[in-house]
Amino acid sequence: EVQLVESGGGLGQPGRSLRLSCAASGFTFNDYAMHWVRQAPGKGLEWVSGISWNSGSIGYADSVKGRFTISRDNAKNSLYLQMNSLRADDTALYYCAKAKGDYGDPLDYWGQGTLVTVSS
Amino acid sequence: DIVMTQSPDSLAVSLGERATINCKSSQSVLYSSNNKNYLAWYQQKPGQPPKLLIYWASTRESGVPDRFSGSGSETDFTLTISSLQAEDVAVYYCQQYYSTPFTFGPGTKVDIK
């Protein structure tokens, strides 16, 4: 059974940093691209970032480019999102999602999310 | 960036009736080399993560009931629920995965009339 478990959320101050993690199990992690998608309270889905199986393809939403960094450790079956220069509008539930295959594939499994609140 | 729009914002349909949701992309998401439309549909119920329903615009994900179908090409797409069930109450999103950033539509809320 595919499982994706996010962690690292919490209260972050504006301008500071947080690091999200996603622990994957139930599939061969290094065969699949992975993504982060966020959802602000009461709002729609926003794709944040994605990374291919070998980290050769990486992309970011314009809203986080230059502030967030996605990475993965295939030996640890883990996905990460380093979030720097946090802003109030980064407040959201952050989902880790697995692609069906390559970087440009739909997202077939999602975690339950980790909540990030940016406030002073 | 490709901008995704959806219509309507919300709709209420009687049980057993058809529900139709439209999605439009600001540019074509059809990749000519493989003739695939890089368009997916997701269902999100309250308090749950999204669930993949349809990909390549019309391919149903495993386990998804056949009352859900997708159609369209290039810039105009449709998700149809042929006979609405109570468990279909949710918000539905389209997403293009043709080019980064892989943008979502704003969502369409489906309720029972």
Interface residues (C-beta under 8 A of the other chain):
Chain A: H35 V37 G44 L45 E46 W47 G50 G59 Y60 A61 D62 Y95 K100 G104 D105 P106 L107 D108 W110 G111 Q112 G113
Chain B: D1 Y38 A40 Y42 Q44 P49 P50 K51 L52 Y55 E61 V91 Y93 Q95 Y97 Y98 T100 P101 F102 T103 F104 G105 P106 G107
